[in-house]
Amino acid sequence: MKIATKKVLYQMGVMPRLEIIRHAVSRSRWSRKIREERQFYKPFVKRGDLVFDVGVNRGFKSVVFRQMGARVVGVEPLEECAAELRQRFDHDPHFTLEQKALGDKEGVAEMGRAEVSAMCSLSETWQELGRTSRDDVIEVAVTTMDHLIAKHGEPDFCKLDVEGYEPEVLSGLNVPLKAMSFEFTPHVSKLAVRCIERIESLGHYEYNKSPMHAGNMCMELDRWINGNKMIDLMQQIEVEGDMTGGDIYVRRVA
């Protein structure tokens, strides 16, 4: 909306009412999205459960998990995101922020910057794809999933979204978790394959996937499948050129 038009609308007393409506609509969409995700995560997260939110970014998923009554450990290395998270969860005793990245070993690593904070990554593949900068980097502290578990306990569910660095994070895990999710990128299926192979080395699991789109969250497959079939599916998606990414969901089979 042009500045001159806004000025006229303010003088008419219309603009303030429009802003109230806009904010109300935004809050309504936010509330609807939270309700949708709470429903989706019900099979994985129950009141009192411990959830690891790895790659918190601005904290939307953590809000969902907290509203479900779960205790949340949020892992986020970026200071600008961590500052927002500290403000958002400042008085919440059931949210713990770990301002670090996860990897296959403890130490310090260079994280490539991107246009938006959610795309920053430690992944060399992301740099090769041009998703992050090779020159604009920041040093971040790195720990492992095993150390996180030793400190906070074994999570009932782990959400893993670290922009192509998921295989390295899972390499730092030696405990067969109950359930987890990790992001997959269709044109680099090798990353998802490495994740599945690592998870399969830890225990007996089955898999499903949820596509990344603007509609309702849902499981795309009618039935959960084993690791080999999910690997085949990931490789098939890349060959067919399907660019719909999403998340793979994993649950341990008793």
MARVOVO-519749 format. One record per atom (N, C-alpha, C, CB): atom name; y negated, x negated, z. Coordinates in pm, whole numbers. Glycine has a CB too. Example, Ala and Ser with C-alpha at 12.3 -4.5 7.8 and 13.67 -1.06 7.14 Angstrom:
2
   name        v        u        w
      N      569    -1319      780
     CA      450    -1230      780
      C      330    -1320      780
     CB      447    -1131      905
      N      225    -1285      708
     CA      106    -1367      714
      C       -3    -1290      787
     CB       60    -1408      572
END
This chain:
254
   name        v        u        w
      N      119      -84        0
     CA        0        0        0
      C     -125      -88        0
     CB        0       96      123
      N     -221      -60      -89
     CA     -341     -142     -101
      C     -430     -126       22
     CB     -418     -105     -227
      N     -507     -235       51
     CA     -592     -237      169
      C     -694     -124      165
     CB     -663     -371      181
      N     -756     -101       47
     CA     -859        5       35
      C     -800      142       67
     CB     -920        5     -106
      N     -678      166       19
     CA     -611      294       45
      C     -583      310      194
     CB     -479      305      -35
      N     -535      201      258
     CA     -510      206      401
      C     -636      237      479
     CB     -451       74      449
      N     -746      176      437
     CA     -873      197      507
      C     -914      343      502
     CB     -983      110      447
      N     -901      405      385
     CA     -936      546      369
      C     -846      633      457
     CB     -924      590      220
      N     -716      602      457
     CA     -622      681      537
      C     -650      667      686
     CB     -479      638      507
      N     -691      548      729
     CA     -729      529      870
      C     -851      613      904
     CB     -757      380      900
      N     -950      614      812
     CA    -1072      691      836
      C    -1041      840      843
     CB    -1174      664      725
      N     -941      884      768
     CA     -902     1025      769
      C     -809     1058      887
     CB     -833     1060      637
      N     -768      955      959
     CA     -677      978     1072
      C     -533      998     1030
     CB     -721     1097     1150
      N     -502      966      902
     CA     -368      988      850
      C     -279      866      876
     CB     -373     1018      700
      N     -335      746      860
     CA     -255      625      868
      C     -184      608     1003
     CB     -343      505      842
      N     -251      629     1114
     CA     -179      617     1242
      C      -59      708     1252
     CB     -272      646     1356
      N      -73      832     1201
     CA       41      924     1205
      C      154      877     1114
     CB       -4     1065     1163
      N      117      819      999
     CA      220      765      908
      C      294      649      972
     CB      156      721      776
      N      222      564     1047
     CA      286      451     1113
      C      381      499     1223
     CB      181      357     1172
      N      341      604     1295
     CA      429      661     1398
      C      558      713     1334
     CB      357      776     1474
      N      544      780     1219
     CA      661      833     1148
      C      749      718     1100
     CB      617      921     1029
      N      686      612     1045
     CA      762      499      994
      C      843      432     1105
     CB      669      397      928
      N      779      411     1220
     CA      849      349     1332
      C      961      439     1384
     CB      752      317     1444
      N      938      569     1383
     CA     1041      664     1428
      C     1162      660     1336
     CB      983      806     1435
      N     1135      654     1204
     CA     1243      646     1106
      C     1322      517     1123
     CB     1188      656      962
      N     1248      406     1146
     CA     1313      276     1165
      C     1402      279     1289
     CB     1208      165     1178
      N     1353      336     1398
     CA     1433      345     1520
      C     1556      432     1498
     CB     1350      401     1635
      N     1537      539     1421
     CA     1649      629     1393
      C     1757      558     1314
     CB     1600      753     1316
      N     1718      478     1214
     CA     1815      402     1134
      C     1887      299     1219
     CB     1746      334     1015
      N     1811      232     1305
     CA     1869      132     1395
      C     1973      197     1486
     CB     1758       65     1480
      N     1937      312     1545
     CA     2029      383     1635
      C     2153      429     1561
     CB     1959      502     1700
      N     2135      478     1438
     CA     2248      526     1359
      C     2342      409     1325
     CB     2198      594     1230
      N     2284      294     1291
     CA     2366      177     1257
      C     2444      129     1379
     CB     2279       64     1203
      N     2381      130     1495
     CA     2451       89     1617
      C     2567      184     1647
     CB     2353       85     1736
      N     2544      316     1633
     CA     2651      414     1657
      C     2767      391     1560
     CB     2598      558     1642
      N     2735      362     1436
     CA     2836      338     1334
      C     2921      215     1370
     CB     2770      319     1196
      N     2854      109     1411
     CA     2927      -15     1441
      C     3007       -2     1570
     CB     2831     -132     1452
      N     2953       69     1667
     CA     3030       92     1790
      C     3160      164     1759
     CB     2947      173     1890
      N     3155      260     1671
     CA     3275      333     1632
      C     3374      240     1560
     CB     3239      452     1542
      N     3319      155     1474
     CA     3404       64     1397
      C     3477      -35     1487
     CB     3321      -12     1293
      N     3406      -88     1588
     CA     3463     -192     1673
      C     3550     -140     1787
     CB     3353     -276     1730
      N     3562       -9     1801
     CA     3641       48     1911
      C     3783       -7     1920
     CB     3647      196     1896
      N     3854      -28     1809
     CA     3991      -82     1822
      C     3996     -225     1876
     CB     4060      -77     1688
      N     3883     -294     1871
     CA     3881     -435     1911
      C     3813     -461     2045
     CB     3812     -515     1805
      N     3716     -378     2081
     CA     3632     -407     2197
      C     3631     -288     2292
     CB     3488     -441     2153
      N     3662     -315     2418
     CA     3660     -212     2521
      C     3569     -253     2635
     CB     3802     -184     2574
      N     3528     -159     2715
     CA     3440     -187     2829
      C     3503     -294     2919
     CB     3413      -57     2910
      N     3424     -392     2954
     CA     3471     -500     3039
      C     3532     -618     2964
     CB     3571     -447     3133
      N     3556     -602     2833
     CA     3611     -712     2753
      C     3511     -827     2740
     CB     3651     -661     2613
      N     3562     -943     2708
     CA     3479    -1059     2679
      C     3475    -1080     2528
     CB     3532    -1187     2751
      N     3355    -1089     2473
     CA     3336    -1108     2329
      C     3258    -1236     2305
     CB     3263     -986     2266
      N     3305    -1318     2211
     CA     3229    -1433     2162
      C     3160    -1389     2034
     CB     3321    -1559     2138
      N     3026    -1396     2032
     CA     2948    -1368     1912
      C     2900    -1502     1859
     CB     2826    -1269     1942
      N     2975    -1558     1766
     CA     2948    -1693     1716
      C     2866    -1683     1588
     CB     3080    -1772     1691
      N     2742    -1729     1597
     CA     2645    -1708     1490
      C     2568    -1581     1518
     CB     2716    -1701     1352
      N     2503    -1577     1636
     CA     2436    -1454     1682
      C     2318    -1417     1592
     CB     2387    -1471     1825
      N     2245    -1521     1547
     CA     2120    -1501     1475
      C     2023    -1420     1562
     CB     2146    -1431     1340
      N     1983    -1300     1520
     CA     1885    -1223     1596
      C     1948    -1130     1699
     CB     1800    -1141     1502
      N     2081    -1118     1698
     CA     2148    -1051     1808
      C     2190     -907     1787
     CB     2062    -1054     1921
      N     2191     -857     1662
     CA     2227     -716     1642
      C     2369     -687     1690
     CB     2213     -679     1494
      N     2465     -771     1649
     CA     2604     -747     1690
      C     2618     -755     1842
     CB     2698     -848     1624
      N     2545     -847     1904
     CA     2552     -859     2050
      C     2501     -733     2117
     CB     2471     -979     2098
      N     2398     -671     2060
     CA     2348     -543     2112
      C     2458     -438     2105
     CB     2223     -496     2033
      N     2528     -435     1991
     CA     2638     -339     1974
      C     2746     -362     2080
     CB     2699     -351     1831
      N     2788     -488     2096
     CA     2894     -519     2191
      C     2851     -489     2335
     CB     2934     -666     2179
      N     2726     -517     2368
     CA     2678     -488     2503
      C     2673     -338     2527
     CB     2540     -550     2525
      N     2631     -262     2427
     CA     2629     -116     2444
      C     2769      -59     2459
     CB     2559      -49     2325
      N     2869     -133     2413
     CA     3008      -91     2431
      C     3062     -132     2568
     CB     3096     -150     2320
      N     2979     -200     2646
     CA     3020     -239     2780
      C     3090     -373     2788
     CB     3108     -137     2836
      N     3086     -451     2680
     CA     3151     -582     2681
      C     3058     -688     2738
     CB     3196     -621     2539
      N     3119     -791     2793
     CA     3046     -912     2830
      C     3039    -1001     2706
     CB     3115     -987     2952
      N     2923    -1056     2677
     CA     2904    -1128     2552
      C     2857    -1271     2577
     CB     2804    -1054     2462
      N     2924    -1364     2510
     CA     2876    -1502     2502
      C     2827    -1522     2359
     CB     2989    -1608     2541
      N     2697    -1542     2345
     CA     2637    -1560     2214
      C     2616    -1706     2183
     CB     2505    -1485     2205
      N     2660    -1749     2066
     CA     2647    -1890     2025
      C     2548    -1898     1910
     CB     2786    -1949     1984
      N     2436    -1966     1932
     CA     2330    -1973     1831
      C     2250    -2103     1850
     CB     2236    -1849     1840
      N     2253    -2194     1751
     CA     2185    -2323     1767
      C     2036    -2323     1736
     CB     2252    -2422     1680
      N     1987    -2229     1657
     CA     1848    -2233     1611
      C     1753    -2189     1721
     CB     1830    -2143     1488
      N     1649    -2269     1746
     CA     1556    -2241     1855
      C     1481    -2110     1833
     CB     1458    -2356     1870
      N     1439    -2082     1708
     CA     1363    -1959     1685
      C     1446    -1834     1715
     CB     1312    -1955     1540
      N     1575    -1840     1685
     CA     1663    -1728     1716
      C     1693    -1724     1865
     CB     1794    -1739     1635
      N     1717    -1842     1924
     CA     1748    -1849     2067
      C     1633    -1794     2151
     CB     1779    -1994     2108
      N     1510    -1824     2110
     CA     1393    -1774     2184
      C     1388    -1622     2181
     CB     1263    -1832     2126
      N     1419    -1563     2066
     CA     1421    -1417     2054
      C     1534    -1357     2136
     CB     1435    -1375     1907
      N     1647    -1425     2139
     CA     1762    -1376     2216
      C     1734    -1381     2365
     CB     1887    -1458     2183
      N     1670    -1490     2409
     CA     1635    -1500     2551
      C     1542    -1387     2593
     CB     1571    -1635     2582
      N     1450    -1352     2505
     CA     1358    -1243     2535
      C     1430    -1109     2535
     CB     1243    -1241     2434
      N     1518    -1089     2439
     CA     1588     -961     2425
      C     1685     -935     2539
     CB     1663     -956     2293
      N     1755    -1042     2582
     CA     1859    -1026     2683
      C     1819    -1088     2817
     CB     1989    -1087     2635
      N     1691    -1105     2838
     CA     1640    -1178     2954
      C     1693    -1124     3086
     CB     1489    -1173     2955
      N     1702     -993     3101
     CA     1743     -933     3228
      C     1885     -878     3222
     CB     1647     -822     3267
      N     1963     -926     3126
     CA     2101     -878     3109
      C     2198     -983     3164
     CB     2132     -848     2959
      N     2259     -959     3280
     CA     2349    -1058     3339
      C     2482    -1072     3265
     CB     2376    -1023     3483
      N     2508     -981     3172
     CA     2636     -983     3100
      C     2624    -1041     2959
     CB     2692     -843     3093
      N     2509    -1101     2930
     CA     2492    -1175     2804
      C     2460    -1320     2839
     CB     2379    -1112     2715
      N     2539    -1412     2784
     CA     2517    -1554     2808
      C     2492    -1623     2675
     CB     2639    -1618     2881
      N     2382    -1697     2667
     CA     2348    -1768     2544
      C     2392    -1914     2553
     CB     2196    -1760     2517
      N     2466    -1957     2453
     CA     2500    -2099     2435
      C     2422    -2147     2313
     CB     2656    -2121     2418
      N     2317    -2225     2336
     CA     2234    -2270     2224
      C     2295    -2394     2161
     CB     2088    -2298     2270
      N     2404    -2372     2092
     CA     2478    -2478     2025
      C     2541    -2421     1899
     CB     2586    -2540     2118
      N     2592    -2511     1816
     CA     2679    -2472     1706
      C     2822    -2499     1749
     CB     2643    -2548     1574
      N     2918    -2440     1678
     CA     3058    -2472     1701
      C     3112    -2551     1583
     CB     3141    -2343     1722
      N     3206    -2640     1614
     CA     3268    -2721     1510
      C     3405    -2768     1553
     CB     3181    -2840     1475
      N     3456    -2873     1487
     CA     3590    -2922     1520
      C     3587    -3028     1629
     CB     3656    -2979     1396
      N     3467    -3072     1669
     CA     3455    -3169     1778
      C     3315    -3160     1837
     CB     3484    -3314     1729
      N     3301    -3209     1959
     CA     3171    -3207     2024
      C     3084    -3321     1973
     CB     3188    -3216     2176
      N     2952    -3299     1978
     CA     2860    -3402     1933
      C     2730    -3343     1885
     CB     2922    -3485     1824
      N     2672    -3407     1784
     CA     2547    -3363     1722
      C     2568    -3363     1571
     CB     2426    -3456     1763
      N     2512    -3264     1502
     CA     2526    -3255     1357
      C     2396    -3210     1294
     CB     2640    -3159     1319
      N     2383    -3233     1164
     CA     2264    -3191     1089
      C     2290    -3056     1023
     CB     2225    -3297      983
      N     2205    -2961     1055
     CA     2215    -2827      998
      C     2113    -2812      886
     CB     2194    -2719     1105
      N     2160    -2768      770
     CA     2072    -2746      658
      C     1993    -2617      673
     CB     2150    -2744      529
      N     1863    -2627      649
     CA     1777    -2510      656
      C     1791    -2426      530
     CB     1631    -2552      676
      N     1753    -2298      543
     CA     1753    -2207      429
      C     1628    -2120      437
     CB     1882    -2118      427
      N     1609    -2034      336
     CA     1490    -1949      333
      C     1486    -1854      451
     CB     1485    -1871      204
      N     1603    -1810      495
     CA     1610    -1722      612
      C     1704    -1784      713
     CB     1658    -1579      572
      N     1679    -1759      841
     CA     1757    -1822      947
      C     1905    -1790      939
     CB     1703    -1781     1081
      N     1938    -1670      892
     CA     2078    -1627      887
      C     2160    -1708      789
     CB     2086    -1480      851
      N     2095    -1785      698
     CA     2167    -1862      598
      C     2177    -2010      632
     CB     2100    -1847      465
      N     2112    -2055      739
     CA     2121    -2195      780
      C     2267    -2229      812
     CB     2030    -2224      903
      N     2309    -2352      780
     CA     2451    -2383      796
      C     2476    -2533      809
     CB     2530    -2328      679
      N     2587    -2566      873
     CA     2637    -2703      879
      C     2729    -2734      761
     CB     2711    -2727     1010
      N     2759    -2634      681
     CA     2860    -2646      575
      C     2811    -2731      457
     CB     2899    -2508      525
      N     2892    -2832      419
     CA     2863    -2909      299
      C     2879    -2823      174
     CB     2955    -3031      291
      N     2973    -2728      179
     CA     2992    -2638       65
      C     2865    -2556       40
     CB     3111    -2543       90
      N     2800    -2513      148
     CA     2676    -2437      134
      C     2568    -2522       66
     CB     2626    -2388      271
      N     2563    -2653      100
     CA     2468    -2743       35
      C     2501    -2758     -113
     CB     2467    -2880      104
      N     2629    -2774     -144
     CA     2672    -2788     -283
      C     2637    -2665     -365
     CB     2822    -2814     -289
      N     2641    -2548     -302
     CA     2607    -2423     -371
      C     2456    -2401     -378
     CB     2674    -2305     -300
      N     2380    -2487     -312
     CA     2235    -2472     -312
      C     2184    -2367     -215
     CB     2188    -2439     -448
      N     2270    -2325     -122
     CA     2229    -2222      -27
      C     2147    -2279       88
     CB     2351    -2150       28
      N     2169    -2408      116
     CA     2090    -2475      219
      C     2035    -2605      162
     CB     2175    -2503      346
      N     1934    -2657      227
     CA     1865    -2778      180
      C     1937    -2904      227
     CB     1721    -2779      230
      N     1938    -3007      142
     CA     1991    -3137      181
      C     1884    -3219      253
     CB     2044    -3212       59
      N     1759    -3185      229
     CA     1647    -3263      283
      C     1587    -3201      408
     CB     1540    -3279      178
      N     1580    -3069      411
     CA     1522    -3000      526
      C     1634    -2968      625
     CB     1447    -2870      483
      N     1657    -3059      720
     CA     1767    -3042      814
      C     1716    -3059      957
     CB     1881    -3143      785
      N     1792    -3005     1051
     CA     1761    -3023     1193
      C     1889    -3066     1266
     CB     1702    -2892     1256
      N     1873    -3143     1370
     CA     1987    -3182     1451
      C     2017    -3074     1552
     CB     1961    -3316     1521
      N     2144    -3038     1564
     CA     2186    -2937     1662
      C     2304    -2989     1741
     CB     2223    -2804     1592
      N     2312    -2948     1865
     CA     2427    -2982     1948
      C     2547    -2901     1904
     CB     2396    -2957     2099
      N     2664    -2963     1908
     CA     2787    -2897     1864
      C     2891    -2904     1975
     CB     2842    -2962     1734
      N     2959    -2792     1999
     CA     3073    -2790     2088
      C     3190    -2724     2014
     CB     3040    -2714     2221
      N     3300    -2703     2082
     CA     3417    -2644     2017
      C     3452    -2511     2082
     CB     3537    -2739     2023
      N     3531    -2433     2011
     CA     3579    -2307     2064
      C     3664    -2330     2189
     CB     3660    -2231     1959
      N     3743    -2437     2188
     CA     3825    -2468     2306
      C     3739    -2493     2429
     CB     3913    -2591     2278
      N     3630    -2567     2414
     CA     3540    -2593     2526
      C     3473    -2464     2573
     CB     3434    -2696     2488
      N     3440    -2378     2477
     CA     3378    -2250     2511
      C     3474    -2165     2594
     CB     3335    -2175     2383
      N     3600    -2165     2555
     CA     3702    -2090     2628
      C     3723    -2148     2767
     CB     3835    -2090     2551
      N     3724    -2281     2777
     CA     3740    -2345     2908
      C     3627    -2307     3002
     CB     3747    -2497     2892
      N     3509    -2286     2947
     CA     3392    -2255     3028
      C     3381    -2107     3062
     CB     3267    -2299     2956
      N     3410    -2021     2966
     CA     3385    -1877     2984
      C     3510    -1791     2991
     CB     3299    -1828     2873
      N     3624    -1845     2952
     CA     3745    -1765     2947
      C     3782    -1729     2804
     CB     3729    -1639     3031
      N     3904    -1682     2786
     CA     3951    -1646     2652
      C     3895    -1510     2612
     CB     4105    -1643     2647
      N     3832    -1500     2494
     CA     3771    -1374     2454
      C     3875    -1272     2407
     CB     3669    -1398     2345
      N     3844    -1145     2427
     CA     3928    -1039     2372
      C     3900    -1019     2223
     CB     3904     -907     2448
      N     3779    -1056     2182
     CA     3742    -1048     2040
      C     3639    -1155     2011
     CB     3687     -906     2004
      N     3650    -1216     1895
     CA     3554    -1319     1853
      C     3500    -1284     1715
     CB     3619    -1460     1852
      N     3368    -1269     1705
     CA     3302    -1248     1576
      C     3249    -1382     1528
     CB     3187    -1143     1586
      N     3295    -1427     1412
     CA     3262    -1559     1361
      C     3187    -1544     1228
     CB     3389    -1645     1343
      N     3060    -1584     1228
     CA     2977    -1574     1108
      C     2884    -1695     1106
     CB     2895    -1439     1106
      N     2931    -1804     1043
     CA     2858    -1930     1046
      C     2837    -1988      907
     CB     2931    -2031     1133
      N     2829    -1903      808
     CA     2788    -1941      673
      C     2866    -2059      616
     CB     2642    -1973      673
      N     2995    -2037      595
     CA     3077    -2136      527
      C     3135    -2244      617
     CB     2998    -2201      423
      N     3102    -2242      746
     CA     3152    -2345      838
      C     3268    -2293      924
     CB     3039    -2394      928
      N     3318    -2175      888
     CA     3424    -2112      965
      C     3550    -2199      977
     CB     3460    -1980      903
      N     3595    -2268      869
     CA     3716    -2351      883
      C     3702    -2460      990
     CB     3751    -2415      750
      N     3584    -2522      996
     CA     3562    -2628     1095
      C     3561    -2570     1237
     CB     3429    -2700     1067
      N     3502    -2453     1252
     CA     3500    -2388     1384
      C     3643    -2357     1429
     CB     3416    -2259     1381
      N     3724    -2305     1339
     CA     3862    -2272     1374
      C     3947    -2397     1399
     CB     3925    -2187     1264
      N     3906    -2509     1341
     CA     3976    -2634     1368
      C     3957    -2679     1512
     CB     3929    -2744     1272
      N     3851    -2630     1574
     CA     3826    -2661     1715
      C     3886    -2559     1810
     CB     3679    -2669     1738
      N     3976    -2476     1758
     CA     4044    -2374     1838
      C     4193    -2402     1841
     CB     4016    -2232     1781
      N     4251    -2407     1960
     CA     4395    -2429     1973
      C     4462    -2322     2059
     CB     4421    -2566     2033
      N     4394    -2209     2071
     CA     4446    -2096     2148
      C     4462    -1976     2053
     CB     4352    -2061     2269
      N     4576    -1908     2051
     CA     4592    -1790     1964
      C     4516    -1670     2020
     CB     4742    -1756     1949
      N     4397    -1646     1969
     CA     4315    -1537     2019
      C     4376    -1401     1986
     CB     4174    -1546     1960
      N     4338    -1303     2065
     CA     4390    -1168     2049
      C     4342    -1105     1919
     CB     4349    -1081     2168
      N     4212    -1119     1890
     CA     4154    -1058     1769
      C     4026    -1130     1734
     CB     4128     -906     1788
      N     3995    -1133     1605
     CA     3871    -1197     1560
      C     3833    -1146     1422
     CB     3888    -1351     1558
      N     3713    -1184     1381
     CA     3670    -1159     1243
      C     3598    -1283     1194
     CB     3578    -1032     1233
      N     3604    -1307     1064
     CA     3525    -1415     1005
      C     3478    -1373      867
     CB     3608    -1546      997
      N     3361    -1424      831
     CA     3300    -1388      703
      C     3371    -1460      588
     CB     3149    -1422      703
      N     3384    -1391      474
     CA     3437    -1459      356
      C     3339    -1443      240
     CB     3576    -1402      318
      N     3339    -1545      155
     CA     3254    -1547       36
      C     3345    -1549      -85
     CB     3156    -1671       36
      N     3340    -1449     -172
     CA     3441    -1432     -276
      C     3455    -1547     -375
     CB     3411    -1309     -351
      N     3345    -1615     -411
     CA     3357    -1719     -513
      C     3393    -1856     -455
     CB     3228    -1730     -589
      N     3416    -1864     -325
     CA     3471    -1986     -265
      C     3587    -1946     -174
     CB     3361    -2066     -185
      N     3692    -1893     -235
     CA     3805    -1840     -160
      C     3875    -1949      -79
     CB     3904    -1774     -254
      N     3856    -2076     -118
     CA     3923    -2184      -46
      C     3884    -2186      102
     CB     3889    -2318     -110
      N     3761    -2142      133
     CA     3719    -2140      272
      C     3798    -2037      352
     CB     3568    -2111      281
      N     3813    -1917      294
     CA     3892    -1812      360
      C     4037    -1854      373
     CB     3881    -1680      283
      N     4090    -1919      269
     CA     4229    -1965      272
      C     4249    -2065      385
     CB     4268    -2027      136
      N     4157    -2158      401
     CA     4167    -2257      510
      C     4164    -2187      646
     CB     4052    -2361      500
      N     4079    -2086      658
     CA     4072    -2011      784
      C     4204    -1944      816
     CB     3960    -1906      779
      N     4261    -1877      717
     CA     4386    -1804      738
      C     4499    -1901      772
     CB     4422    -1722      613
      N     4504    -2013      700
     CA     4609    -2111      727
      C     4598    -2165      870
     CB     4602    -2226      626
      N     4475    -2188      915
     CA     4457    -2237     1052
      C     4501    -2132     1154
     CB     4310    -2275     1076
      N     4460    -2007     1130
     CA     4496    -1899     1222
      C     4647    -1880     1227
     CB     4427    -1767     1181
      N     4712    -1889     1111
     CA     4857    -1873     1104
      C     4929    -1984     1179
     CB     4903    -1871      958
      N     4866    -2102     1189
     CA     4928    -2213     1261
      C     4927    -2190     1412
     CB     4858    -2343     1229
      N     4845    -2094     1456
     CA     4830    -2067     1599
      C     4919    -1954     1649
     CB     4687    -2035     1630
      N     4960    -1865     1559
     CA     5040    -1751     1603
      C     5072    -1656     1489
     CB     4967    -1676     1713
      N     5124    -1540     1525
     CA     5164    -1439     1428
      C     5054    -1333     1418
     CB     5300    -1374     1468
      N     4994    -1318     1301
     CA     4878    -1230     1284
      C     4892    -1140     1162
     CB     4751    -1312     1274
      N     4812    -1034     1162
     CA     4797     -950     1043
      C     4649     -931     1016
     CB     4869     -813     1061
      N     4618     -892      891
     CA     4482     -901      841
      C     4438     -774      768
     CB     4468    -1021      750
      N     4305     -753      772
     CA     4242     -648      693
      C     4104     -700      657
     CB     4235     -509      771
      N     4030     -625      577
     CA     3896     -672      543
      C     3799     -556      528
     CB     3898     -754      415
      N     3675     -587      557
     CA     3568     -488      546
      C     3465     -541      449
     CB     3504     -459      686
      N     3432     -466      344
     CA     3336     -514      245
      C     3194     -512      299
     CB     3344     -430      118
      N     3111     -599      243
     CA     2971     -605      283
      C     2890     -518      186
     CB     2920     -753      284
      N     2852     -402      234
     CA     2768     -314      152
      C     2683     -228      244
     CB     2855     -225       58
      N     2599     -148      184
     CA     2501      -71      263
      C     2560       55      326
     CB     2384      -33      175
      N     2682       89      288
     CA     2740      212      341
      C     2803      192      477
     CB     2844      264      245
      N     2885      290      517
     CA     2951      283      648
      C     3050      169      654
     CB     3021      415      679
      N     3060      105      771
     CA     3160        2      790
      C     3298       65      792
     CB     3134      -77      921
      N     3392        2      725
     CA     3527       56      722
      C     3624      -54      682
     CB     3537      176      625
      N     3750      -35      715
     CA     3853     -125      667
      C     3889      -84      525
     CB     3978     -122      760
      N     3895     -182      437
     CA     3916     -152      296
      C     4062     -127      262
     CB     3863     -266      212
      N     4152     -192      335
     CA     4294     -178      306
      C     4356      -66      390
     CB     4368     -310      331
      N     4442       12      327
     CA     4508      122      399
      C     4600       71      509
     CB     4587      208      301
      N     4659      -47      484
     CA     4751     -105      582
      C     4715     -252      604
     CB     4899      -91      535
      N     4739     -300      726
     CA     4718     -441      757
      C     4827     -523      686
     CB     4720     -465      911
      N     4792     -643      643
     CA     4885     -727      567
      C     4902     -863      635
     CB     4834     -745      420
      N     5004     -936      594
     CA     5028    -1066      655
      C     4937    -1173      592
     CB     5175    -1106      640
      N     4945    -1294      647
     CA     4856    -1400      604
      C     4873    -1438      458
     CB     4877    -1519      689
      N     4998    -1447      412
     CA     5022    -1486      273
      C     4962    -1386      175
     CB     5172    -1499      247
      N     4975    -1258      207
     CA     4919    -1156      119
      C     4767    -1159      119
     CB     4969    -1018      161
      N     4707    -1189      235
     CA     4561    -1198      239
      C     4512    -1320      160
     CB     4511    -1206      384
      N     4586    -1430      166
     CA     4551    -1546       85
      C     4557    -1512      -63
     CB     4644    -1664      117
      N     4664    -1444     -104
     CA     4677    -1402     -244
      C     4560    -1313     -284
     CB     4809    -1327     -266
      N     4520    -1223     -195
     CA     4411    -1131     -225
      C     4279    -1206     -240
     CB     4399    -1024     -114
      N     4252    -1302     -154
     CA     4129    -1381     -163
      C     4123    -1458     -295
     CB     4119    -1478      -44
      N     4234    -1518     -333
     CA     4238    -1594     -458
      C     4225    -1502     -579
     CB     4368    -1674     -468
      N     4283    -1383     -571
     CA     4272    -1286     -679
      C     4127    -1240     -694
     CB     4364    -1165     -652
      N     4058    -1216     -584
     CA     3919    -1173     -588
      C     3832    -1277     -658
     CB     3866    -1147     -446
      N     3857    -1404     -629
     CA     3778    -1510     -693
      C     3805    -1516     -843
     CB     3808    -1647     -628
      N     3932    -1508     -882
     CA     3970    -1513    -1023
      C     3907    -1398    -1100
     CB     4122    -1511    -1039
      N     3907    -1280    -1039
     CA     3854    -1161    -1107
      C     3701    -1156    -1107
     CB     3907    -1036    -1041
      N     3638    -1246    -1033
     CA     3492    -1251    -1032
      C     3428    -1142     -950
     CB     3441    -1244    -1171
      N     3504    -1083     -858
     CA     3447     -981     -769
      C     3353    -1050     -670
     CB     3561     -903     -693
      N     3226    -1014     -672
     CA     3126    -1081     -590
      C     3098    -1009     -458
     CB     2997    -1095     -667
      N     3182     -912     -424
     CA     3162     -838     -300
      C     3222     -915     -183
     CB     3226     -697     -309
      N     3136     -973     -101
     CA     3182    -1044       17
      C     3208     -949      131
     CB     3081    -1149       58
      N     3227    -1004      249
     CA     3252     -918      364
      C     3312     -998      478
     CB     3344     -803      326
      N     3391     -931      559
     CA     3454     -995      675
      C     3603     -966      674
     CB     3390     -946      806
      N     3679    -1067      713
     CA     3823    -1051      732
      C     3848    -1029      881
     CB     3903    -1175      679
      N     3925     -927      913
     CA     3959     -896     1052
      C     4103     -936     1079
     CB     3939     -744     1082
      N     4123     -993     1196
     CA     4251    -1053     1231
      C     4294    -1001     1367
     CB     4243    -1209     1232
      N     4418     -959     1377
     CA     4470     -918     1507
      C     4608     -978     1528
     CB     4475     -763     1518
      N     4632    -1023     1650
     CA     4758    -1087     1683
      C     4869     -984     1694
     CB     4746    -1167     1813
      N     4982    -1016     1638
     CA     5098     -928     1645
      C     5185     -971     1762
     CB     5180     -930     1511
      N     5212     -876     1851
     CA     5290     -909     1973
      C     5431     -948     1937
     CB     5291     -791     2072
END
